[in-house]
């Protein structure tokens, strides 16, 4: 039963966020701290003091230098400058962040913490929040960004304030808000994929619009945003030589702001996304490893940006809609907030698991599999929280959280000679979660502040397999603490240390019928994290450095073979490294921003029963379980580095902005580098080191018109943003190739 949350009595505790913030926001600290999704700073406001950057990762607007964790904040202008249009591009501006996906399930990694679980109801250990509303369904991240105000990537366990399965971190996306000042912002991009390498030449159209206006001054305002993203596809079909993998995405969002009194603010929001994609399963066979090798005359897509779909109906259709209601009431001692969210997601996809055009004999033997998936999920969340003002030397945030989700997935083999195909998967899930949390900070002296926090949660996880008529139900309780110390050595230098934990619920064994121990439940994940850092900030220079160590237990790993998969727990995992970011104003017009992450250790300390696909190809069967050319049901992955955990990730952006008599000129260039990383556990799919370059320049006239040019992935690197192995082969999905284009914009 859906229950409204009620304000909890105060717990203690606080924590803070901070380190890699790049957003430019007003230099003064807000008079009244806002809660998780209060008024966001204008993304184009240029701070006169780099040391006064504001973040909201502690459920209130706070100065970056005064919060003791690591966060990267990117404004919409910075996203545009770096050529970031979707979550898969965030790794180009956020160090320690790696994006990968399995079909319809994006699986980002933060500091090596990720998931391979794509089953219905599976949630990422890096929690996603949009305007303060939790999104458990991973496919949301597969869509392009729209009306973004800014993005905050919180690194490390967010076990208290953002504790829903946030063992690795949290991704907060803030969309633009209604205003009582009429505004309009329109951008049209006309791009062109140049056909470099194995890619195909193709046009790319991207339109975004935002408009807001008051209906009743100081009482009622509305906003509307929309977007359209289209390309006929930059993949090259190896059979015809024509383009393939088209995308057509339409999105819309509307908001209503109601302020009946100076102390009460209500915001209603609704959104819709329709994504028709033919690139979702346009994989290529890594190193040519496809079962098509067994059949003479097969045409195998063996290079990035090649495709040879065995089924002309390869597609992935996604429809997402939902809404939210936020109520904020100033009660004198602080702000009382209610956040209600509803999200509905449906996916229909079809893809070949062999990356080749093959004779019918391959399908008749069920070696070449065309797999269809119908996936749906419905989510409801209710949160009530209270963020206090400074009460002498003490301030706190506390609240209650309720989350409910249900849905399922139907998987079918859809062969041409079997009308309608036949089902091989019919899973259901239901999740109910209850939590109470609180954080409080005591300013022990002018230099010393102490923070403590806790989250108590109860998750009820139900799974069912309708093919074999079995259901399972498990309850997982957790108590997640956090402790921080911040000390101001000087007005410009702070040092801090933080102890925190993260928790991710387990899974019922009902859908684990293919596991080595059949129907074995999957235990919850738990991370214990230690972090220490130093923050230095002056008017024209910011430098933040942090070091971290994770003790990661019961990591959940999914193995996939043919049309079945199962999830098991690993032994302990050890992760440690450093994060560094800097921002320097070289001249009044020229700014250099850099970010760097080093992850020397991210490995399984004990994982003797790992599962994977070998490179041994058996006629009539396909690729069999094992590792490399060694067959076997399991193999020992102890000492192996985690997938999606490159040792080094770094990025640097040079930005230039110059006012003239008729307007303003701006230009920027972003360079990124990522070291070698494995995409799947057997190391048969590995991404070599790569560097990318994005650049743009434009001129905004005083009238509001802006004309610009841009280039994305100018180095034309075909690095992988997805990969997996099955009995049909080893498959990879590359990032989009080089794109150049022009942009037209208008703003008032």
N, C-alpha and C positions, 0 to 999 in steps of 0.2 A: 504494500500500500504506500502510495506516495505521501510523504509527510513533510510538512513545512518545518524548517528549522527554527529554533528559538534561541534567543541570545543566551549564551552561557555566562556564568559568573567568571570573573577574571581568573585566568591562570597567571603565570608570571611571564615573562620572557619576550625576547626580541631577537632579532638577528639582523643582518643587514646585507646589502648587496653592493657589489661594487667592483671592480677592477676594470675591465676593459670597456668603459663607456665612451662612445664616440658621438652620441647625440649632442647637439648644441641647443641649450635651453636657457631660460632667463637666469640671470646671475643671482637673483635674490631667492632665498628660501621661502616657500609658500608660508603664508601666515597661518592657514588652517590646513593641516596635513590631510590629504585625501586618502581614501581607502583603495582597494585593489584596482579599481578602474575609474578613478576620479578624473577631473579635468587634466588632460594631457598637455604638456608644453608644446607650443607651436614648433613643428619640425624645421621651419626655416628661420626661427629666431636665432640670431647670431650672438652667442655669449661674448661679452667683453672680457671674461675671465675664464680661462679653460679649467681652472680649479673649482668652479662653481657648477659643475654638471650635476643634474638632478636625475635620480632613478626612482622607480616605484616598486622594486622587487620585494620590499618589506611591507607591502600593503599600505604604504603612505609615501608621499613625495619627500625624499630625503637627499641631502647632498652626498654625492658619490663617495667622497673621501671619508665619510663618517660611517660607512657600513662595511662590516667585516666578511664579505665573501666576494667571489669573482663574477662579474656580469659584463656582457657585451651588449651595448645598446646601439642600434642602427636606425637612423631616421629615414624617411622615405626619399629624401634627396640623396643620402648616402647609398641607399639601395639602388637608386637610378644610376648614380655615378659608377658604381661597381658592376653594373649589368646584372643585378640580382632581381629576377622576376619570379622565382619559385623557391621552395624550400631546398631543392637540390643544389641551388647556387649559394646557399648560406655558407657553405664551407669555403667560399672564396673570400669571405670577410670576417669569419669567426674562427679563430685558431682553436684547435682541439675539437672541432666539430666536423663530423664526416657523415655524408648522406649516402644511404643505399636503400634499395627497395626490392621487394620480392613481388612481382606482378602488381597487384592493387594495394600492397601494403608497404608504404614508406617506413623505413626503420633507421632513423638518424642515430648517430653515436656522439656522445659527449664525453671526452676524456676516456675513450675506450669502452664506455658503458652503453650497451645497445641490446637488441633482442633479435632473434631469428624466428620468433613465434608469429605465425600469420593466421592462426586458427581463429574462428569466430569468437569474439569477446576478448581476444588478446589485446593487451594495452602496453604501450611503450614505457620503458623506465624513464624516458625523458618526456615529462608530461606537457601537454599542449593546452594553453589557455588563450581564448580569443575574447577580448574585452572582459576578462575576468571569469569567463565561463569555461569549465573544463570540457575538453573533447577527448573521450576515450577512444573513439574510432580512428585508427591510424590513416585510412585512405584520405582524410581531409587534407593532409599535407601533400597529396599528389597534384593539387590544383595550383594554378598560378595565383600570385598575390594580387589583390585589388586595391581598395582604398586604404592603404596602410598609413597610419600616423607614425608608428615606429615599432621596432621589434626588440625585445630584451631576451637574451639567452643567458639563463642563470646556470652556472656551472657548479657541480657538486650536489649532494643530496639536499633536497628541499623538503625535509621530513616534517616540518611544522606548519608553516603557512601555506605551502603548496605541496601537501604531503600525499596526494592521491597518486600512488605508484611512482613518485618522483625520486627514484634511487640515483639516477645519473644527473638529473638537472631538470630544468623547465624552460619551455619556449613560450614566451608571452607575446602575443600579437595584439596591437592596439589599432583599431580602425578609427577613422575621422569622426568627429562629433558634431552635432548640430550647433549652430551659433546664432546669436541675435544680431550679428553683423552679416548682411548678405555677402555670400562668397560663391565663386564659381571657379572650377579648375578642370580644364579639359586637355588631354594629351592624345595625340595620334602618332603612332610610330609605324613607318613603312620600312620593313627590313628585308634583307635578301641573304639567304644562305648561299654561299659562293660556290658550292659544289666541290670544295677542296677535299683531297684524299678520296675516300670511297663514298663520300656523301653526294647527294643529288642537289642540283640547284633548285631553290624553291623560294617563293615569296613568303613574307611573314607580316601579318597585320595585327596590331595590338592597339586597342582603343580603351581609354579610361576617362571617366567623367565623374565629377563631384559637384553638387550644388547644395547650398543651404540658405535658408531665409527665415526670418521671423514671420509667424502668422499673427501673433499678438505680441507687441513689444514687451519684453521683460517677463512674458508669461509662457508663450508657446512658440517653439521653433521646430522646423523639420529639416531633414537632409535626405538626399538621395544620391546613391552612387551606382555606377554600372560599369561593366567592362566586357570586351569581346576580344578573344584571342584566336587567331586562325592561321594555319599553314597547311598546304596540301601534302606536306611531308618531305623531309630531307633525307630519308633513307633511299637507297638504290636497290631495286628489285633485280637480283642477279639473273633472273629469267628474261625479263623484258627490257631491263635497263631504264625503266621508268621510275618516277618517284613513288614513295610509299610512306605510310605512317602518318597520315593527316590528323590534325587536331582542330576541333572547333569547340571553344568554351565560352559560355555566356554566364555572366554573374550580375547580381543586383542586390542592393542593400538599402533599406529605408530605416530612418530613425525619427523619433518624436521626442523632443525635450519639453518637459512641463515643469515650471518653477512657480508654484502658487504662492510661496512665501520665500523670504530671503534665507530661510534655514532648511527648506525642503526642495529637493530636486529629484525628478523622476525621468528615466529614459527608457523608452520602448524601442526595440529593434527587431527587424525581420530580415532574412536573407534567403537567397536562392542561388544555386550553382548547377549548371547543366554542362557536362563535359562529355563530348563525343570524341573519343580518342582511338586512333588505329596504331598508335605507337606503343601502347601499353605492353603488348607481347611481341613487339618487333625486335626480338633478340637476335644475336648472331652466335654461332658456335665458336667458343673460344678455342683457339688452336685447331679449328676444324673438327672438334670432338662431337660428332653427331652420329646417331644410329643410321643416318643416311649413308654412311660409309659401307654399310652391309649390302646396299642395293645399287648395282651398276646403273648409271644414268641419272642418279640423284644430283640435284644442284644445291650445294650447301653454301649458306651465308657464313663465311668463315672469317670475315673482317668486320671491324666496327663500321657502323652506318650501312651495312649490307643487310638485306632481308630476302628470304626465300620462303614465304609462308606456304605451308601445305594446305591452308584453308583460306580461301579468298575473303572469308567473313571475319578474319582476325580483328578483334575490336575490344574496347573497354568503355562502356557507357556508364557514367556516374551522375547521379542526381542527389543533391544535398539541399535540404532546406531546414529552417528552424527560426527561432527567435529568442529574445531575452528581455527581461525587465529588471531594471536596477533602480532602487530607491535609496536615496541618501538623506539622512536627517541629522542636522546639527543640533545636538542636545546640550550644548554648553561645555560639557566636560570632554567632548569629542564628537566623532561622527559614527552614527549607527547606520549600517548599510544592509540591504537585502538584495541578493542576486539570484534570479531565477532563470534557468536556461532549458531550452528544449531543442534537440537536434535529431534529424531523421536522415539516414543515408541508405541509398540503394545502388547496387552495382550489378551490372550484367556484363560479363566478359567471356571471351573465347580466344584461345590461343593454342598454337601447336607446340608441343614439347620435343622438337627435333630440329628446328631452324633450317629446314631444307624443303625443297620440292621433291617428293619421292613418288615411286610407283604405288599403285593401290595395294600391292602385295605387302608392303610395310604396314599398312593399316589393317589389312586382313589378319595379319599375325599379331595384332595389338602391340607392336613394337613402337610404331609411330602413333602418338596419342594426341588427338585434338581435345582439349579440356575446356569445358564450359563451366562457369561459376556464377551462381546467383547469390549475392551477399546482401544482407540487410541488417541494420541496427537502429535502435531508437533509444535516445538518452534523455533523462530528465535530471536536473540538479537544482538544489536549493541550498543557499548559504546565507547565514546571517552573521555579521561580524561587527565589532566595535573597535575603532581606533581612537585612542585617547589623545588629548592634548598633553603637553608637558605638565605633569602634576608635581610641581616642585622638582625634585631630582629623579622622578619616576615617570615612565610612559609605557604603554602596553597596547597590544592588539590581541583580541580574543574572539572566538566564534564557534559556530556549529556548522557542519557540512553534511548534506545527504545527497547520494548519487544512486540512480537506478538505470540500468541498461538491459535490454533484451534484444534478441535477434537470432540469426543463424545463417548457415551457408549450405547450398545444395550444389554439389559438384557432379558433373556428368561427363562421360566419354561420348563425344558426338561424332561418330564416324559416319561417312557419307552413305555407307551401305546398310546402316541401321537407323531407320526413321525414328527421330526423337532421341536416339542414343540410349544409354542406361546409366543409372545413378551409381556412383562409387562413394559419395559423401552426402550425408544429410545430418548436420550437426545443429544443435541449438544451445543457447546460453542465456543465463539470467544472472545479473550482478546487482547486489544491494550493498551499499556502503554507508556507514555512519561514522562520524568523527567529531571530536571536540578538540580545539587547539588553543594555544595561547603563547605569546612571547612578551617578555617585559625587559626593559632596560633601566638600569640605575646609573646615574651619573655620580660615581663615588667621589669624584673631585673634578676640577676643571680639566684635568688631563686624562683621567681614567674612567671608562664606562664598562659596565658588566652586563651581559645579556644572557638570558636563559629562556628556553622554550620547550614545549612538549606537545605532542599530538597523540591522542588515544583514538584508535580506530577499530572498527569491527566490519569485516567484509564477509558477505555470504555469497559464495560462488556455486552456481548450479550449471552443469553441463549435461547434454543429452546426445545420444547417437540413435537416430530413428531407424537406421538401417538394421541394427541388431537389437532395437528396443531396450536400451539401457540408459539409465540416468544416474547422476551422482551429485552430491551436495556436500560442500565443505565450508567450514567457518574459520576465518583467520583473524586473530586479534593481534594488535601491535601497540607498543608504547615507544614512541620515537622522541628522544631528547635532543636538545641542541644547547651548546654553551659557547659563548664568545667573550673575548677580552679585547678591548681597543684602548690603546694608549697614545696620546699625542706628545711626541717627543718635542716638537716645535709647532708653531702655527701652520707650517707647511708640510710636516712629516708625521704620519701616523703609522703605527705598527699594530698588528692584530694576530690573534690565534683563535681558531674555531674548531670545536669538536661537534660532529653531527652524525646522525644516522638516517638511513633511508630504507624503505620497506616496499616490496611489491608482492601482491597476493599470489598464492599458489593456484593450482588448477585441479579440478576434479579428474579422477582417472577414467571417467566414463568414455571420453573420446581418445583414450590412450591405448586402444586395443592392439596397435601394431608395435608397442614398446617392447623392449627385451623382457621386462617383467610386465605381462599384460595387465592393463587397467590400473597401473601403478599411479597414484596421485603425484602431482608435482608440488614440491615444497616451496614456500615463499622465499623470495630473494631478500637479502639483507646486506646493506653496506654500512660499515663504520668508517667514517672519514675524518682525517686530521688535516687542517690547512693553516698555514701561517703566511703572513705577507707584510709588505711595506708599501705605503702610498705617499707619493711626493707630488705636490701640486703648487704651482705659482700661476701668475696671471697668463703666462705664455708657454708654460711647459707642464705636462703631466706625465708621471712615470709610476706605473704600478707593477709590482712583482709579487707572485704568490707561489708557494710550494705546497704540494698535497700528497697524501698517502691514503690509499683505500684498502681496507680488508673486506673483500667481496665474497659472500658465502651463498651457496645454493643457486648459482647462476643457472637460469633456465635456457636450455638449448633445444632447438627443434631440428630434427633430421627428416629429410624428404627422400622418398624413393618411389618412383612410378607415380601412382595416384594416392599413395598413403603417406602419412607423416605421423610423428610422435614427438613428445617432449620429455626430456629428462633433466635432472639436476647434475651439475658438475660439482667437483670438490672446490676447495678454496681458490680464489683468484686474487692475485696481487697486482695493484696498479699504483704507480707513483710518477710524479713529474713536476714541471713548473709551467706557469703562465706569465706572460709579460705583455704589457701594452704601453704605448707612449703616444703622446700627442704634443706637437710642437708647432707654434706659430713662428715661422721663419721671418716673415715680414707681415705687415697688415693685410696683404692680399694672398700670401702663400702659406699653406698649412700642410704638414706631413703627419700622417697617422700610421702607426704600425702595430702589429699584434703578432705574437710568437708563442708557440706551445711546443714543449719537449716532453715526450712520453717514453722514457728509456725502458720502462718495465710495464707490461700489460700482458700477463700470461697466466695460463692455468697451472696452478700448483699441484693439482691432483685431478686428472680426468682420464682414468684408464679405460673407460667404456664409451669413447666417442664413436659416433656413427657418421659415415660419409659414403660417397660414391667413388669407386676406383676408375681407372682409365682402361680397364680390361673390358673389351667389347666381345660379347658372346652371341653368335648367330641364334636367332630365335628368341633371345632374351633381352639383349641390350647391355648397357653398362651395369656391372654387378657391384654389390657393396664391397667396401674396402678402402684402401688409400694407395694412390699411385698405381703400380702394377702388382700390388699385393692384395689378394682377395681376403675377405673376412667380414663377419657380421659387425665387429667393432674393432677399434684400434686405440692405441694409447696416445692421447694428445697431451699428456703431462709435459709441462715445459714449453708448450706451443704458445705463440703469441696470439692474442685475441684477434679476431677478424675486425675490420673497420677501425683499426687503431694505429694509424701511421705514427712513426716516432717523432716526426717534425711536421708541423703545419705553420705557415707564416703568411702574412699578407701586409702590403704597404700601399697607401694611397696618397698621392700628391694632388692637392686641390688648389686651384687658383681662382680668385674672384676679384674683378676690377670694375668699379663704377665709372661710367662715362657721362657725358652731357645728355645722351639720349637713351641710356639704359645701363644694363650690367652684362658684362661678359664673364662666363665661367667655363672652366675646363678641369678635367681630372683624369688621372690614369691610376689603375689598380693592378698590382702584380701579386700573384699568389704562388705558393710553392707547397707541394705535398710530397712527402717521401713515400717509399714503397709500402704497400699494405695489401694484405690478403682479403679477398672478398668472400671466400668460403673456407671451411675448416680444413679440408684436405690439402689446401694450397695449390690446387689445380687451376684456380682462377686467382690471379694476382695482378694488382695494378702497380705498374712501375712508377718511379718518381715522375712528376710532371709539374710544369709551370704554366700559368695562363696570364693573359693580359686583356684587360678591358679598358676602354677609354671613351671619353665623350667631350664635347664642347658645344657651347650654345650662347646665344645672345638674347636677353630679354629686354624688349623695348619698354619705355615708360608706359605705353598703352596697355601692357600686360601680355602682349604677344611674344612668344619665344620660338626661335628657330634653332635647331641643333642637329648634330650628327653624332653617331655612336658606332662603336665596334665592340663585339662580345666574342670571347674566346678567339682573340686575334692570333694566338699561337696555333689554333686549330688542333688542340689536343683532344684525343678521343678517349679521355679517361672514363672509367666505369662509374655509373651511379646505381648499378644493380647487378646482381649475378646470383646464380644458383645452379645446382646440379641435380639430375634425376637419372633414371635408367635410360632416358632418351638422349642424354648428352650434358654438356657443360655450356652454360649460356650467360651472356653478358649484355647489359644495356648501357650504351655510351651516352655521354652528355651531348647536347646539341653542338654541331660544328660551328665554324666561323660564321659570324653574321655581321653585316654592316648595314647601316640604314640612316634615315633622317627622321627627325621628330618635329612636330608642330604642336605648340601648346598655347593656351590662353588662360589667363588668371586675373581675377579681380576680387 
